[in-house]
Amino acid sequence: MATSQTPWDICQPEPIAVDRIFYDADFNCRDVFTPQSVKELADSITSLGRLIYPVLVQPWDKEPGYDFRLIVGYRRYKAVTMFLRWPMIPAIVCPGLTQHQAVLLNVSENLERKDLNIWEEARALKRLYPRGVTTARAAKELKKTTYWVHIRLRLLKMPHAVQQKAAAGLLSQATLYVLAGLEKPEDQIQAAGKIAEARQRGKGKRLPGLDRRLKRRAGRVRGKIEINQMVERLLVAGIGGLAPRVGAWCAGNVADDDLLADIIQATHIDAAHVAGEAP
């Protein structure tokens, strides 16, 4: 019995005139390219003598004068049109795409190439799921963990000042998780500012200015507020990885399965083996 085909199954590569392709800048999930990055790609294409990865387009009749809309390969298209001046570009035509499928292709390709910063990734989720989405569905479609999706969805709800620092690469994924646990936007802004400042100064892995209330001896169970404060101090000091995650887990901010997944990823231990040895 024949199986039904998806739009991806019927894609066919072919040379297409660049002036027939609509460059929809608002559609692309990545922000504007620097001329330098486009020039570097053009030089690479010239050195190789060809474009290794064709762009992806879909038939398009919603813009006068064009037959296709660019879906994937925006920087490649810019390199070909701005610097190489090619009249044709290798392209894969993918008919029958829904808007969601087209956006998913665009987002997935950029994520695979790691071309996006964390704020661009968050905005891409918003564009891909304008009516909202469960973390489980987004994680499955994008082949990411639910934790990855959760952080970016939370970033969309944070103050603009925090989003700007995330876009600048001053706030890590683990940092944003802790900031999401702060209820007041002003607290998120203040904490993000301290963390970003410490990162810009390149502080080492000491705990600077540790509050006396946190300098207590062992032997007493810490409360959620104290644990969150300690996690924040770790992040301010530039200490990432599992340490802050374990602290967040102790405070009840991270689920057991998510922490276990982080441990497995960090140590490369087989998940089934770990689960089999758990008490």
C-alpha positions as CSV (number, residue, x, y, z in Angstrom):
1,M,0.0,0.0,0.0
2,A,1.4,3.4,-1.0
3,T,2.2,5.8,1.8
4,S,1.1,9.4,1.7
5,Q,3.7,11.9,0.7
6,T,4.7,15.0,2.7
7,P,5.7,18.3,1.1
8,W,9.3,17.4,1.9
9,D,9.1,14.1,-0.1
10,I,8.3,15.9,-3.4
11,C,10.9,18.7,-3.2
12,Q,13.0,18.8,-6.4
13,P,16.2,20.9,-6.9
14,E,16.4,23.2,-10.0
15,P,18.1,26.5,-11.1
16,I,15.7,29.5,-10.6
17,A,16.2,33.1,-11.7
18,V,16.9,35.2,-8.6
19,D,14.5,37.9,-9.7
20,R,11.6,35.4,-9.6
21,I,12.1,34.8,-5.8
22,F,10.5,37.0,-3.3
23,Y,12.9,37.9,-0.4
24,D,10.5,38.2,2.5
25,A,12.7,39.7,5.3
26,D,9.9,39.6,7.8
27,F,9.5,35.9,7.3
28,N,13.0,35.0,8.2
29,C,13.5,34.2,11.9
30,R,17.1,35.5,11.9
31,D,17.7,39.3,12.3
32,V,19.6,41.3,9.6
33,F,22.9,40.0,8.4
34,T,26.1,42.0,8.6
35,P,27.6,42.8,5.1
36,Q,30.8,41.2,6.4
37,S,29.1,37.9,7.0
38,V,27.5,37.9,3.6
39,K,30.8,38.8,1.9
40,E,32.6,36.0,3.8
41,L,29.9,33.5,2.5
42,A,30.3,34.9,-1.0
43,D,34.0,34.4,-0.9
44,S,33.5,30.8,0.3
45,I,31.1,30.1,-2.5
46,T,33.7,31.5,-5.0
47,S,36.5,29.4,-3.5
48,L,34.4,26.2,-3.7
49,G,33.1,27.1,-7.2
50,R,29.5,26.3,-6.3
51,L,26.7,26.7,-3.8
52,I,26.8,23.5,-1.7
53,Y,23.4,23.9,-0.2
54,P,20.5,25.1,-2.4
55,V,18.0,27.6,-1.1
56,L,14.5,26.4,-0.4
57,V,11.5,28.2,-2.0
58,Q,7.7,27.7,-2.2
59,P,5.4,28.7,-5.1
60,W,4.1,32.2,-4.3
61,D,1.5,34.3,-6.1
62,K,0.8,36.8,-3.3
63,E,3.4,39.2,-4.3
64,P,3.2,40.7,-7.8
65,G,6.2,40.0,-10.1
66,Y,7.4,36.9,-8.2
67,D,6.8,33.2,-8.7
68,F,8.4,31.9,-5.4
69,R,9.0,33.0,-1.8
70,L,12.3,32.3,-0.1
71,I,11.9,29.9,2.8
72,V,15.4,28.8,3.7
73,G,18.8,30.2,2.7
74,Y,18.4,34.0,3.2
75,R,22.2,34.7,3.7
76,R,23.0,32.4,0.7
77,Y,20.5,34.4,-1.4
78,K,22.1,37.7,-0.3
79,A,25.6,36.4,-1.1
80,V,24.5,35.4,-4.6
81,T,22.6,38.6,-5.4
82,M,24.7,41.2,-3.7
83,F,28.3,40.0,-4.4
84,L,28.3,37.2,-6.9
85,R,25.7,38.7,-9.2
86,W,24.4,35.3,-10.3
87,P,21.3,35.4,-12.5
88,M,20.2,31.9,-11.3
89,I,20.4,30.2,-8.0
90,P,20.1,26.4,-7.2
91,A,16.8,26.0,-5.4
92,I,14.5,23.3,-4.1
93,V,10.9,24.0,-4.8
94,C,8.6,22.7,-2.2
95,P,4.9,23.0,-3.1
96,G,2.0,22.4,-0.8
97,L,3.5,23.9,2.3
98,T,1.2,25.3,5.0
99,Q,2.4,28.5,6.7
100,H,3.3,26.5,9.8
101,Q,5.3,24.0,7.7
102,A,7.2,26.9,6.0
103,V,8.0,28.6,9.2
104,L,9.1,25.3,10.8
105,L,11.5,24.7,7.9
106,N,13.0,28.2,8.3
107,V,13.3,27.9,12.1
108,S,14.7,24.3,12.1
109,E,17.3,25.1,9.5
110,N,18.6,28.1,11.5
111,L,18.6,26.1,14.7
112,E,20.5,23.2,13.1
113,R,23.2,25.7,11.9
114,K,23.2,27.4,15.3
115,D,22.8,30.8,13.6
116,L,20.4,32.2,16.1
117,N,21.0,33.8,19.5
118,I,18.6,32.8,22.3
119,W,16.4,35.9,21.8
120,E,16.0,35.2,18.1
121,E,15.1,31.6,19.0
122,A,12.4,32.8,21.4
123,R,11.0,35.1,18.7
124,A,11.1,32.2,16.2
125,L,8.9,30.2,18.6
126,K,6.4,33.1,18.8
127,R,6.3,33.3,15.0
128,L,6.0,29.5,14.6
129,Y,3.2,29.3,17.3
130,P,1.4,32.6,17.2
131,R,-1.6,31.1,19.2
132,G,0.6,29.4,21.8
133,V,1.9,25.9,22.1
134,T,2.6,23.2,24.7
135,T,6.3,22.7,25.4
136,A,5.9,19.0,24.5
137,R,4.6,19.7,21.0
138,A,7.2,22.4,20.3
139,A,10.0,20.1,21.6
140,K,8.9,17.3,19.4
141,E,8.6,19.4,16.2
142,L,11.9,21.2,16.8
143,K,13.7,18.1,18.2
144,K,14.6,20.0,21.3
145,T,14.2,19.3,25.0
146,T,11.1,20.7,26.9
147,Y,13.5,22.6,29.0
148,W,14.9,24.4,25.9
149,V,11.5,25.3,24.8
150,H,10.3,26.4,28.3
151,I,13.2,28.8,28.7
152,R,12.5,30.6,25.4
153,L,8.8,30.8,26.0
154,R,9.5,32.4,29.4
155,L,11.9,34.8,27.9
156,L,9.1,36.1,25.6
157,K,7.3,37.2,28.8
158,M,10.3,38.9,30.5
159,P,11.0,42.7,30.5
160,H,12.5,44.2,27.4
161,A,15.7,45.0,29.2
162,V,16.2,41.3,30.0
163,Q,15.4,40.4,26.4
164,Q,18.1,42.8,25.2
165,K,20.7,41.4,27.4
166,A,19.8,37.9,26.2
167,A,20.1,39.0,22.6
168,A,23.5,40.4,23.4
169,G,24.6,37.0,24.7
170,L,25.0,38.2,28.3
171,L,22.5,35.8,29.8
172,S,22.8,32.0,29.5
173,Q,20.0,29.5,29.4
174,A,20.5,28.6,33.0
175,T,20.5,32.2,34.0
176,L,17.2,32.8,32.3
177,Y,15.7,29.9,34.1
178,V,16.6,31.5,37.5
179,L,15.3,34.9,36.4
180,A,12.0,33.3,35.4
181,G,11.6,32.2,39.0
182,L,11.6,35.8,40.2
183,E,8.0,37.1,40.4
184,K,8.6,40.9,39.9
185,P,9.8,42.3,36.6
186,E,11.9,44.8,38.4
187,D,13.7,42.0,40.3
188,Q,14.3,40.2,37.0
189,I,15.8,43.4,35.5
190,Q,18.0,44.0,38.5
191,A,19.3,40.5,38.7
192,A,19.9,40.4,34.9
193,G,21.9,43.6,35.2
194,K,24.1,42.3,37.9
195,I,24.8,39.0,36.0
196,A,25.4,40.8,32.7
197,E,27.8,43.2,34.4
198,A,29.7,40.4,36.0
199,R,30.0,38.5,32.8
200,Q,31.2,41.6,30.9
201,R,33.9,42.1,33.6
202,G,34.9,38.5,33.1
203,K,34.8,37.5,36.8
204,G,36.2,34.2,37.9
205,K,34.5,31.4,39.6
206,R,34.6,32.9,43.1
207,L,31.4,34.0,44.9
208,P,31.9,37.8,45.1
209,G,30.1,39.7,47.9
210,L,28.4,36.7,49.3
211,D,25.6,37.8,51.7
212,R,26.3,36.9,55.3
213,R,23.0,35.2,55.6
214,L,24.2,32.7,53.1
215,K,27.6,32.1,54.9
216,R,26.2,29.5,57.3
217,R,27.6,26.2,58.3
218,A,26.2,22.9,57.2
219,G,23.6,21.1,59.2
220,R,20.5,23.1,58.5
221,V,18.0,22.5,55.7
222,R,17.9,25.6,53.5
223,G,14.6,27.1,52.4
224,K,13.6,27.9,48.8
225,I,14.5,31.6,49.0
226,E,18.0,30.8,50.3
227,I,18.5,28.2,47.6
228,N,17.4,30.6,44.9
229,Q,19.7,33.3,46.3
230,M,22.6,30.9,46.2
231,V,21.8,29.9,42.6
232,E,21.8,33.5,41.6
233,R,25.2,34.0,43.3
234,L,26.6,31.1,41.3
235,L,25.4,32.6,38.1
236,V,26.6,36.0,38.9
237,A,30.1,34.5,39.5
238,G,30.0,32.9,36.1
239,I,29.4,29.3,37.4
240,G,27.1,27.5,35.1
241,G,26.4,23.9,34.2
242,L,24.9,21.4,36.6
243,A,25.6,23.3,39.9
244,P,22.9,25.9,39.4
245,R,20.5,23.4,38.0
246,V,20.8,21.1,41.0
247,G,20.2,24.2,43.2
248,A,17.1,25.0,41.2
249,W,16.0,21.4,41.5
250,C,16.4,21.6,45.3
251,A,14.2,24.7,45.3
252,G,11.5,22.8,43.4
253,N,12.0,24.8,40.2
254,V,13.3,21.9,38.0
255,A,11.5,18.6,37.5
256,D,13.2,15.3,38.3
257,D,13.1,14.2,34.7
258,D,14.6,17.5,33.4
259,L,17.5,17.3,35.8
260,L,18.2,13.7,35.0
261,A,18.2,14.5,31.3
262,D,20.8,17.3,32.0
263,I,23.0,14.9,34.0
264,I,22.8,12.3,31.2
265,Q,23.7,14.9,28.6
266,A,26.6,16.2,30.7
267,T,28.1,12.8,31.5
268,H,27.1,10.9,28.4
269,I,25.6,8.1,30.4
270,D,23.0,5.9,28.8
271,A,19.6,6.9,30.0
272,A,18.3,3.4,30.3
273,H,21.4,2.4,32.4
274,V,20.8,5.4,34.8
275,A,17.1,4.6,35.2
276,G,17.9,0.9,35.9
277,E,20.2,1.8,38.7
278,A,17.9,4.4,40.3
279,P,16.5,3.4,43.7
